[in-house]
């Protein structure tokens, strides 16, 4: 009975099938030119195959398929429509689970399987990161549908995460700063996005997800208002929350690579400034919008309260005490050291 969800499902099915076809065909070309699909064996052959056109085409198709999963340019077009039409819990899973798995696999492919090619593709990665950041942030500005706004926000955050991959590709001998920043960012992003979508699930019961539906939320449920405010502040990169320290680590890893990367840092900072407008637009709707059409209190069950408290604690603790997750991430990324 939900036509919007059916439309989102069909779009994801068709575009996902195309992305899967890219991946399968890319894997076939990589195997046809290298004779193996083992990461360790590919790593030994990638240096000599980096000029082979079919090998590079296969790798490009494979990366396009992964780009679909992480919602990076130019495979990001599905994201706003699917985020808007899908049920909110499904959207939350796509925003967290699919993106995290895609980035982890992207790290494995680029730095375990084909490091010899990755080191020569830094400029392409920089271009993709810059366009993804600008596209996501600029397109989010006029959005009035909350889930659609979160879709464009997800695209922008994919661009920020790609900054860490650029830093790793620029210095394969010391990939720890960039890689640990990516994993830390994903950890903080988990709590932040789950908090935002948990509030949307509880507040936006009807099909309409317009920002105006948040009017009066601070009076109807201070807990939900506080949780969504912290989530927006963390996504915007304001201290002392996890989103700020994640962006700081990514930019720090990129700055350490030298002046050639400063323009990308400038693009990322511009994206952060642009994002303040639409994230704080959500906060303005919570506290300073017009009189709400519904003033009834919102009941929040104890399981939902525990989830909200856990997400807020995660955002705060990772922002104030980031060392534990940063050290664990650095230990995990040490496997990529050349």
Residue pairs with C-beta under 8 A, 6 or more apart in sequence:
2 87
2 207
4 84
4 85
4 207
5 85
5 86
5 87
6 85
7 81
7 85
8 81
8 82
8 84
8 85
8 86
9 85
9 86
11 78
11 81
11 82
11 85
12 78
12 82
12 86
15 68
15 77
15 78
16 68
16 78
19 64
19 65
19 67
19 68
19 69
19 75
20 65
22 61
22 62
22 64
22 65
22 68
23 61
23 62
23 64
23 65
23 66
25 58
25 61
26 57
26 58
26 59
26 60
26 61
26 62
26 63
26 64
26 65
27 37
27 58
27 62
28 58
29 54
29 55
29 57
29 58
29 61
30 37
30 42
30 55
30 58
30 59
30 62
31 37
32 54
32 58
33 49
33 52
33 54
33 55
33 58
34 41
34 42
34 45
34 49
34 55
36 42
36 45
39 108
39 109
39 112
39 113
40 112
42 113
42 114
43 112
43 113
43 114
43 115
43 116
46 113
46 114
46 115
46 116
46 117
47 116
48 116
49 55
49 116
49 117
50 56
50 116
50 117
50 120
56 117
59 114
59 117
62 109
63 106
63 109
64 74
64 75
65 75
66 102
66 105
66 106
66 109
67 73
67 74
67 75
67 76
67 128
68 75
68 78
69 98
69 99
69 101
69 102
69 105
70 98
70 99
70 102
70 103
70 106
70 158
70 161
71 78
71 79
71 99
71 151
71 154
71 155
71 158
72 128
72 132
72 155
72 158
72 159
72 162
73 128
73 131
73 132
73 135
73 155
73 159
76 132
76 135
76 136
76 155
76 158
79 151
79 152
79 154
79 155
80 139
80 143
80 148
80 151
80 152
81 151
82 91
82 94
82 151
83 91
83 94
83 95
83 147
83 148
83 150
83 151
83 154
84 145
84 147
84 148
84 151
84 209
86 94
86 147
88 147
88 197
88 200
88 201
88 204
89 197
89 201
91 147
91 150
91 197
92 193
92 194
92 197
92 198
92 201
95 150
95 154
95 193
95 197
96 189
96 190
96 193
96 194
99 154
99 157
99 158
99 186
99 189
100 186
100 189
100 190
103 161
103 182
103 186
106 165
107 165
107 168
107 179
107 182
107 336
110 118
110 165
110 168
110 169
111 118
111 168
111 169
111 172
111 175
111 179
111 336
112 335
112 336
115 172
115 336
115 338
118 169
118 172
119 169
119 172
121 169
122 166
122 169
122 170
125 162
125 165
125 166
125 169
126 166
126 261
126 264
128 159
128 162
129 159
129 162
129 163
129 165
129 166
129 264
130 159
130 264
130 267
131 159
132 155
132 156
132 158
132 159
132 162
133 156
133 159
133 160
133 267
133 268
133 271
134 159
134 267
134 270
134 271
135 155
135 156
135 159
136 152
136 153
136 154
136 155
136 156
136 157
136 158
136 159
136 271
137 152
137 156
137 271
137 274
137 275
138 274
139 152
139 155
140 149
140 152
140 153
140 156
140 275
140 278
141 274
141 277
141 278
143 149
143 152
143 278
144 210
144 211
144 212
145 209
145 210
145 211
146 200
146 204
146 209
146 210
146 211
146 213
146 214
146 282
147 200
147 209
148 209
149 211
149 278
149 282
150 193
150 196
150 197
153 235
153 275
153 278
153 279
154 193
156 271
156 275
157 185
157 189
157 235
159 268
159 271
160 185
160 246
160 247
160 250
160 268
160 271
161 182
161 185
161 186
161 250
163 178
163 181
163 250
163 251
163 253
163 254
163 264
163 268
164 178
164 179
164 181
164 182
164 185
164 249
164 250
164 253
164 254
165 178
165 182
166 178
166 254
166 257
166 261
166 264
167 175
167 177
167 178
167 181
167 250
167 253
167 254
167 256
167 257
167 261
168 175
168 178
168 179
168 182
168 333
168 336
170 178
170 257
170 261
171 178
171 257
172 336
172 338
173 337
173 338
174 337
175 333
175 336
175 337
175 338
176 330
176 333
176 334
176 337
177 249
177 252
177 253
177 256
178 250
178 253
178 254
179 329
179 330
179 332
179 333
179 336
180 249
180 326
180 329
180 330
180 332
180 333
181 246
181 249
181 250
181 252
181 253
181 329
182 250
182 329
183 325
183 328
183 329
183 332
183 333
184 245
184 246
184 249
184 318
184 322
184 325
184 326
184 329
185 246
185 247
185 249
185 250
187 242
187 318
187 325
187 329
188 234
188 241
188 242
188 243
188 245
188 246
188 314
188 315
188 318
188 319
189 242
189 243
189 246
190 314
191 242
191 310
191 311
191 314
191 315
191 318
192 231
192 234
192 235
192 241
192 242
192 243
192 311
192 315
193 231
193 235
194 307
194 311
195 227
195 228
195 230
195 231
195 308
195 311
195 312
195 315
196 228
196 231
196 232
196 235
198 227
198 304
198 307
198 308
198 311
199 224
199 227
199 228
199 231
199 308
200 209
202 221
202 224
202 298
202 300
202 304
203 213
203 214
203 217
203 221
203 224
203 298
204 213
206 213
211 281
211 282
211 285
212 285
212 289
214 228
214 282
214 285
214 286
214 289
215 285
215 289
215 290
215 291
215 292
215 293
216 289
216 291
216 292
216 294
216 295
217 224
217 225
217 228
217 286
217 292
217 298
218 225
218 286
218 287
219 292
219 295
220 292
220 294
220 295
220 296
220 297
220 298
221 297
221 298
221 300
223 300
223 305
223 308
224 298
224 300
224 308
225 286
225 287
226 312
227 308
227 311
227 312
228 282
228 283
228 286
229 283
229 286
230 241
230 312
230 315
230 316
231 311
231 315
232 279
232 280
232 282
232 283
233 241
233 243
233 279
233 283
234 241
234 242
234 243
234 244
234 315
234 319
235 243
235 275
235 279
236 243
236 272
236 275
236 276
236 279
236 280
237 243
237 244
237 246
237 247
237 272
237 275
238 244
239 245
239 319
240 316
240 319
240 320
241 315
241 316
241 318
241 319
242 314
242 315
242 316
242 318
242 319
242 322
243 315
243 319
244 319
245 318
245 319
245 322
247 268
247 272
249 326
250 268
251 265
251 268
251 269
254 261
254 264
254 265
254 268
255 261
255 262
255 265
300 308
318 325
